[in-house]
Amino acid sequence: MNAPLSHRPHSPARSAVPLDSTLCPNTNSIMREILGPHERLLLKVGRVLGTHVAFTVTLATAASVLLACLGSLATRGYVHPHAPIFATVCCVATALPVHLVLRAFTLLIFRQREHLEQQQDRLKALNHELVQVNADLSKCAHRVAHDLRNPLFVMQMTAQDLSENTHIAPAARQEMVQDLLRASDDASGIIDSILLLSQARRAPPRPRPCLPSAALVQAIQSLEHKLAAQAIVVDQSVEDSAVALAHAPWLERIWVNLIDNAIKYGGPVPHIKAGVAREGAFIRCWVSDEGPGLPERVHTQLAEDFKASLAHPTKGFGIGLAMVTELVGHMGGEVKVQGGPGTTLSFLLPSVS
């Protein structure tokens, strides 16, 4: 027999579980991040729409009842025969503004939805860009470590030889000191390249009219000790009147990297040529040598800017040439590599007409 209701065992009522506290703790915070500054507006629009919908339903119900009553009274002759028509006109005149308001709020909601979808697409794009930047930073760290290892190793071994061998001939000692200076210059150049890359990505300056030939002269002067040590003379073929849109300090640093690369990898006795010439709507600047040249795969690596195979670094391709590619790109130009006898590294910059 079933127990009386008053004596049945009490079963605790199943409490409502708030969605934001148990099933999905971060629901509210996620929605606030997505809605952003439009959260209050959308909530307000929802309340207004709810009010208007309730008002419209009530109005339609009252209008139906009123028309039914007036129709019945008009049939029996208690009211004017045109009273239902008049009531219908009044209802339409009252409902039309409500319909227009509802339509306006509906359009507003659709626009806000489109805006939110655009913000979500932008967030996805920024996230993809962040992933790419992190990958580039990882590759850059690998490249910097590889490029800095050689000059630091030379400095360490040379300093160790100088400290352990006290009976070194003066000429040999002077040569070792020169090796130390060259290694320190290489390390300093790598650090300068990293700083320029950081500046280019953080706040690139606006290109201005400048003379590539003047930047070339300054670059040769800054490399004078290296050129003199190997009795190298840079043959120049320039158009002094060629004006390019560029950033002068970057342009000088690009020349320094290209000429220094030709000094290192231009053969036992480098023969270096540098030039500036007009080429259509651009100014072409180049540095060539008669060394063994760069492999064809390095040409693709330069064009792709850091998309190189870092597992097997290529001699001659380091942070300096990657910096050249990026700086030229920021100034609206491009870098080209020509093989054959030796290597010709050139870059194009927009010309000032």
Sequence and secondary structure as in RCSB ss.txt:
>XXXX:A:sequence
MNAPLSHRPHSPARSAVPLDSTLCPNTNSIMREILGPHERLLLKVGRVLGTHVAFTVTLATAASVLLACLGSLAT
RGYVHPHAPIFATVCCVATALPVHLVLRAFTLLIFRQREHLEQQQDRLKALNHELVQVNADLSKCAHRVAHDLRN
PLFVMQMTAQDLSENTHIAPAARQEMVQDLLRASDDASGIIDSILLLSQARRAPPRPRPCLPSAALVQAIQSLEH
KLAAQAIVVDQSVEDSAVALAHAPWLERIWVNLIDNAIKYGGPVPHIKAGVAREGAFIRCWVSDEGPGLPERVHT
QLAEDFKASLAHPTKGFGIGLAMVTELVGHMGGEVKVQGGPGTTLSFLLPSVS
>XXXX:A:secstr
    GGGS          IIIII TTHHHHHHHHHGGGHHHHHHHHHHHHHHHHHHHHHHHHHHHHHHHHHHHHH
HTSS TTHHHHHHHHHHHHHHHHHHHHHHHHHHHHHHHHHHHHHHHHHHHHHHHHHHHHHHHHHHHHHHHHHHHH
HHHHHHHHHHHHHH TT  HHHHHHHHHHHHHHHHHHHHHHHHHHHHHHHHH     EEE HHHHHHHHHHHTHH
HHHHTT   EEEE TT  EEE HHHHHHHHHHHHHHHHHHS SS   EEEEEEETTEEEEEEEE SS   HHHHH
HHHHSS S TTS  TT SHHHHHHHHHHHHTT EEEEE SSSEEEEEEEEB  
